[in-house]
């Protein structure tokens, strides 16, 4: 939704390019940074720069057209980007569309729900399933609260991730 952080209204996918170009960020008043502008900036950035896309949306919100749009603008610099978020479907779709794209996942909400509903061992199994899936993430984003709460119960989530080669 544009209303959350910009001067616009409604879903981003329903806004025209012309409308997007006129919007401003609510907090800073600055213009929006489009994928076209961002790809140009990254192209001019230091060779070791890494751009993290923290995708807050689900795959059905971005859609195939959104994935194709991102692939069009970022395929040539895939190794300089890590895409992460809570939607495994979206992260995997982007990874499939942009060869070499680095991937991260943020399973915190799913893990907390599993722990509350099914217990600590079920949460550990879910994390293991997600970090050893066919498309292994490079980075796993976990809230510090979850890490500490699990540690108090004897589960080292960081070690679980490190044991399969994922950074936390």
Buried (B, 14 or more C-beta within 10 A) or exposed (E): EBEEBBEBEEEBEEBEEEBBEEBBEEEEEEBBEEBEEBBEEBEEEEEEEEBEBEBEBEBEBBBEEBBEBBBBBBBEBBEBBBBBBBBBEBBBBBBEBBEEBBBBBBBBEBBBEBBEEEEBEBBBEBBBEBBEEEEEBBBBBBEEEBBEBBEEEEBEBBEBBBEEEBEB
